[in-house]
Amino acid sequence: MNDLTKQIEEIILAAVPGAQVIVRDPMNDGAQFEATVISESFVGMSLVSQHRQVMKSLKEAFSGDIHALALKTYTPEKWASAQG
């Protein structure tokens, strides 16, 4: 895990305490990332609201180092279902 990947993870965890956060740099270019966030706090929230909660925390990072972020959010129940 590179420094920026770790930084993204820490920013998300600060915004969504107790979440399970998985951040990847699939292109290994240090600019395009994928983040999966699983949190009980998403229960009852629309997908748009879940994404807003996470993206609001990353707004400052996007003004600099991060070029793109593919974001997926799940409640624990939906994550378990998605895993098969």
TIRO-2110 file (N, C-alpha, C; in Angstrom, 1 decimal):
// TIRO-2110
0.9, -1.2, 0.0, N, 1, A
0.0, 0.0, 0.0, CA, 1, A
0.9, 1.2, 0.0, C, 1, A
0.7, 2.1, -1.0, N, 2, A
1.5, 3.3, -1.1, CA, 2, A
1.0, 4.4, -0.1, C, 2, A
1.8, 5.5, 0.0, N, 3, A
1.4, 6.5, 1.0, CA, 3, A
0.0, 7.2, 0.7, C, 3, A
-0.3, 7.4, -0.6, N, 4, A
-1.5, 8.1, -0.9, CA, 4, A
-2.7, 7.1, -0.7, C, 4, A
-2.5, 5.8, -1.0, N, 5, A
-3.6, 4.9, -0.7, CA, 5, A
-3.9, 4.8, 0.7, C, 5, A
-2.9, 4.8, 1.6, N, 6, A
-3.0, 4.8, 3.0, CA, 6, A
-3.7, 6.1, 3.5, C, 6, A
-3.3, 7.2, 2.9, N, 7, A
-3.9, 8.5, 3.2, CA, 7, A
-5.4, 8.6, 2.9, C, 7, A
-5.8, 8.0, 1.7, N, 8, A
-7.2, 8.0, 1.4, CA, 8, A
-8.0, 7.1, 2.4, C, 8, A
-7.4, 6.0, 2.7, N, 9, A
-8.0, 5.1, 3.7, CA, 9, A
-8.3, 5.8, 5.0, C, 9, A
-7.2, 6.5, 5.5, N, 10, A
-7.4, 7.3, 6.8, CA, 10, A
-8.4, 8.4, 6.7, C, 10, A
-8.5, 9.1, 5.6, N, 11, A
-9.5, 10.2, 5.4, CA, 11, A
-10.9, 9.6, 5.5, C, 11, A
-11.1, 8.5, 4.8, N, 12, A
-12.4, 7.8, 4.8, CA, 12, A
-12.8, 7.3, 6.2, C, 12, A
-11.8, 6.7, 6.9, N, 13, A
-12.1, 6.2, 8.2, CA, 13, A
-12.4, 7.3, 9.2, C, 13, A
-11.8, 8.5, 9.0, N, 14, A
-12.2, 9.6, 9.8, CA, 14, A
-13.6, 10.1, 9.6, C, 14, A
-14.0, 10.0, 8.3, N, 15, A
-15.4, 10.4, 7.9, CA, 15, A
-16.4, 9.4, 8.3, C, 15, A
-16.0, 8.1, 8.2, N, 16, A
-17.0, 7.0, 8.5, CA, 16, A
-16.3, 6.1, 9.5, C, 16, A
-16.3, 6.5, 10.8, N, 17, A
-15.7, 5.7, 11.8, CA, 17, A
-16.3, 4.3, 11.9, C, 17, A
-15.4, 3.4, 12.1, N, 18, A
-15.8, 2.0, 12.3, CA, 18, A
-16.0, 1.3, 10.9, C, 18, A
-15.8, 2.0, 9.8, N, 19, A
-16.1, 1.3, 8.5, CA, 19, A
-14.9, 0.4, 8.2, C, 19, A
-15.2, -0.6, 7.3, N, 20, A
-14.2, -1.4, 6.7, CA, 20, A
-13.9, -0.7, 5.4, C, 20, A
-12.6, -0.3, 5.2, N, 21, A
-12.2, 0.4, 4.0, CA, 21, A
-11.2, -0.3, 3.2, C, 21, A
-11.4, -0.5, 1.9, N, 22, A
-10.4, -1.2, 1.0, CA, 22, A
-10.1, -0.2, -0.1, C, 22, A
-8.8, 0.3, -0.1, N, 23, A
-8.4, 1.2, -1.2, CA, 23, A
-7.4, 0.5, -2.0, C, 23, A
-7.5, 0.7, -3.3, N, 24, A
-6.6, 0.1, -4.3, CA, 24, A
-6.1, 1.1, -5.3, C, 24, A
-5.0, 0.9, -5.8, N, 25, A
-4.4, 1.7, -6.9, CA, 25, A
-4.2, 0.7, -8.1, C, 25, A
-5.3, 0.4, -8.8, N, 26, A
-5.2, -0.7, -9.8, CA, 26, A
-4.3, -0.4, -11.0, C, 26, A
-4.1, 0.8, -11.3, N, 27, A
-3.2, 1.2, -12.4, CA, 27, A
-1.8, 1.4, -12.0, C, 27, A
-1.6, 1.4, -10.6, N, 28, A
-0.2, 1.6, -10.1, CA, 28, A
0.3, 2.9, -10.6, C, 28, A
-0.5, 3.9, -10.7, N, 29, A
-0.1, 5.2, -11.2, CA, 29, A
-0.1, 6.3, -10.2, C, 29, A
-0.6, 6.0, -9.0, N, 30, A
-0.7, 7.0, -7.9, CA, 30, A
-1.7, 8.1, -8.1, C, 30, A
-2.6, 7.9, -9.1, N, 31, A
-3.6, 9.0, -9.4, CA, 31, A
-5.0, 8.5, -9.5, C, 31, A
-5.2, 7.2, -9.9, N, 32, A
-6.5, 6.6, -10.1, CA, 32, A
-6.7, 5.5, -9.1, C, 32, A
-7.7, 5.6, -8.2, N, 33, A
-7.9, 4.7, -7.1, CA, 33, A
-9.3, 4.1, -7.2, C, 33, A
-9.5, 3.0, -6.4, N, 34, A
-10.8, 2.4, -6.2, CA, 34, A
-10.9, 2.3, -4.7, C, 34, A
-12.1, 2.6, -4.2, N, 35, A
-12.3, 2.5, -2.7, CA, 35, A
-13.6, 1.8, -2.5, C, 35, A
-13.6, 0.8, -1.6, N, 36, A
-14.8, 0.1, -1.2, CA, 36, A
-15.0, 0.4, 0.3, C, 36, A
-16.2, 0.9, 0.7, N, 37, A
-16.4, 1.3, 2.0, CA, 37, A
-17.7, 0.5, 2.5, C, 37, A
-17.5, -0.3, 3.6, N, 38, A
-18.6, -1.0, 4.2, CA, 38, A
-18.8, -0.5, 5.6, C, 38, A
-20.1, 0.0, 5.8, N, 39, A
-20.4, 0.6, 7.1, CA, 39, A
-21.8, 0.4, 7.5, C, 39, A
-22.0, 0.1, 8.8, N, 40, A
-23.3, 0.0, 9.4, CA, 40, A
-24.0, 1.4, 9.3, C, 40, A
-23.3, 2.4, 9.3, N, 41, A
-23.9, 3.8, 9.3, CA, 41, A
-24.6, 4.1, 8.0, C, 41, A
-24.4, 3.3, 6.9, N, 42, A
-25.0, 3.4, 5.6, CA, 42, A
-26.5, 2.9, 5.6, C, 42, A
-26.8, 2.1, 6.7, N, 43, A
-28.2, 1.5, 6.7, CA, 43, A
-29.2, 2.6, 6.7, C, 43, A
-30.1, 2.5, 5.8, N, 44, A
-31.2, 3.5, 5.6, CA, 44, A
-30.8, 4.7, 4.8, C, 44, A
-29.6, 4.8, 4.4, N, 45, A
-29.2, 5.9, 3.5, CA, 45, A
-29.3, 5.5, 2.0, C, 45, A
-29.6, 6.5, 1.2, N, 46, A
-29.6, 6.2, -0.2, CA, 46, A
-28.1, 6.1, -0.7, C, 46, A
-27.9, 5.4, -1.8, N, 47, A
-26.5, 5.3, -2.3, CA, 47, A
-25.9, 6.6, -2.6, C, 47, A
-26.6, 7.6, -3.1, N, 48, A
-26.1, 9.0, -3.3, CA, 48, A
-25.7, 9.6, -2.0, C, 48, A
-26.4, 9.4, -0.9, N, 49, A
-26.1, 9.9, 0.4, CA, 49, A
-24.8, 9.3, 1.0, C, 49, A
-24.7, 8.0, 0.7, N, 50, A
-23.5, 7.2, 1.2, CA, 50, A
-22.3, 7.8, 0.5, C, 50, A
-22.4, 8.0, -0.9, N, 51, A
-21.2, 8.5, -1.6, CA, 51, A
-20.9, 9.9, -1.2, C, 51, A
-21.9, 10.7, -1.0, N, 52, A
-21.7, 12.1, -0.6, CA, 52, A
-20.9, 12.1, 0.7, C, 52, A
-21.3, 11.3, 1.7, N, 53, A
-20.6, 11.2, 3.0, CA, 53, A
-19.1, 11.0, 2.8, C, 53, A
-18.8, 10.0, 1.9, N, 54, A
-17.4, 9.7, 1.7, CA, 54, A
-16.7, 10.7, 0.9, C, 54, A
-17.3, 11.2, -0.2, N, 55, A
-16.6, 12.1, -1.1, CA, 55, A
-16.4, 13.5, -0.5, C, 55, A
-17.3, 13.9, 0.4, N, 56, A
-17.1, 15.2, 1.1, CA, 56, A
-15.8, 15.2, 1.8, C, 56, A
-15.4, 14.1, 2.4, N, 57, A
-14.2, 14.0, 3.2, CA, 57, A
-12.9, 14.0, 2.3, C, 57, A
-13.1, 13.6, 1.0, N, 58, A
-12.0, 13.6, 0.1, CA, 58, A
-11.8, 14.8, -0.8, C, 58, A
-12.7, 15.7, -0.7, N, 59, A
-12.8, 16.9, -1.6, CA, 59, A
-11.4, 17.6, -1.7, C, 59, A
-10.8, 17.8, -0.5, N, 60, A
-9.5, 18.5, -0.5, CA, 60, A
-8.4, 17.7, -1.2, C, 60, A
-8.4, 16.4, -1.0, N, 61, A
-7.4, 15.5, -1.7, CA, 61, A
-7.6, 15.5, -3.2, C, 61, A
-8.8, 15.7, -3.7, N, 62, A
-9.0, 15.7, -5.1, CA, 62, A
-8.5, 17.0, -5.8, C, 62, A
-8.3, 18.0, -5.0, N, 63, A
-7.8, 19.3, -5.5, CA, 63, A
-6.3, 19.2, -5.8, C, 63, A
-5.7, 18.1, -5.4, N, 64, A
-4.2, 17.9, -5.6, CA, 64, A
-3.9, 16.6, -6.2, C, 64, A
-3.6, 15.6, -5.4, N, 65, A
-3.0, 14.4, -5.9, CA, 65, A
-3.9, 13.4, -6.6, C, 65, A
-5.1, 13.3, -6.2, N, 66, A
-6.0, 12.2, -6.7, CA, 66, A
-6.7, 12.7, -8.0, C, 66, A
-6.5, 11.9, -9.0, N, 67, A
-7.1, 12.2, -10.3, CA, 67, A
-8.5, 11.6, -10.4, C, 67, A
-8.7, 10.4, -10.0, N, 68, A
-10.0, 9.7, -10.1, CA, 68, A
-10.1, 8.7, -9.0, C, 68, A
-11.4, 8.5, -8.6, N, 69, A
-11.7, 7.5, -7.5, CA, 69, A
-13.0, 6.8, -7.9, C, 69, A
-12.9, 5.5, -8.1, N, 70, A
-14.1, 4.7, -8.3, CA, 70, A
-14.5, 4.3, -6.9, C, 70, A
-15.8, 4.6, -6.5, N, 71, A
-16.2, 4.4, -5.1, CA, 71, A
-17.4, 3.5, -5.1, C, 71, A
-17.3, 2.5, -4.2, N, 72, A
-18.4, 1.6, -4.0, CA, 72, A
-18.7, 1.6, -2.5, C, 72, A
-20.0, 1.7, -2.1, N, 73, A
-20.4, 1.7, -0.7, CA, 73, A
-21.4, 0.6, -0.5, C, 73, A
-21.3, 0.0, 0.7, N, 74, A
-22.2, -1.1, 1.1, CA, 74, A
-22.5, -1.0, 2.6, C, 74, A
-23.7, -1.5, 2.9, N, 75, A
-24.0, -1.8, 4.3, CA, 75, A
-23.4, -3.2, 4.5, C, 75, A
-23.1, -3.6, 5.7, N, 76, A
-22.6, -5.0, 5.9, CA, 76, A
-23.4, -6.1, 5.3, C, 76, A
-24.8, -5.9, 5.4, N, 77, A
-25.7, -6.9, 4.8, CA, 77, A
-25.5, -7.0, 3.3, C, 77, A
-25.5, -5.8, 2.6, N, 78, A
-25.4, -5.8, 1.2, CA, 78, A
-24.0, -6.3, 0.7, C, 78, A
-22.9, -6.0, 1.5, N, 79, A
-21.6, -6.5, 1.2, CA, 79, A
-21.6, -8.0, 1.3, C, 79, A
-22.2, -8.6, 2.3, N, 80, A
-22.2, -10.1, 2.4, CA, 80, A
-23.0, -10.7, 1.2, C, 80, A
-24.0, -10.1, 0.8, N, 81, A
-24.8, -10.5, -0.4, CA, 81, A
-23.9, -10.4, -1.6, C, 81, A
-23.2, -9.3, -1.8, N, 82, A
-22.4, -9.1, -2.9, CA, 82, A
-21.2, -10.1, -3.0, C, 82, A
-20.8, -10.7, -1.9, N, 83, A
-19.7, -11.6, -1.8, CA, 83, A
-20.2, -13.0, -2.2, C, 83, A
-21.5, -13.2, -2.3, N, 84, A
-22.0, -14.5, -2.7, CA, 84, A
-22.4, -15.4, -1.6, C, 84, A
END
